């Protein structure tokens, strides 16, 4: 029996809708960081969310302030998330993805390139 065969159609639709919503949430997170949009970044977290990214441990509102201040140091930013894996069990979901960010300062340095974070 395949994954599709073992779930009633209404459950499968609900599962796919939930996974799509989580996928879009992940994309909104990256977009908010790219555009330094603190309001949009706050909207991807529950108000009482606890964040632990290693460099930051605390609540969501403090994370937003901290990460926006950090990101303002780059002239341009690109955030992407890959290999999104979403597991849903009952009313709970867990998602994991790999995040990659690129940024450059805009400073011109001898021998620099946009790939290394500077403009030639």
Helices and strands as residue ranges (DSSP letters): H 9-34, H 38-43, E 50-52, E 57-59, H 60-71, E 76-89, E 92-104, G 114-116
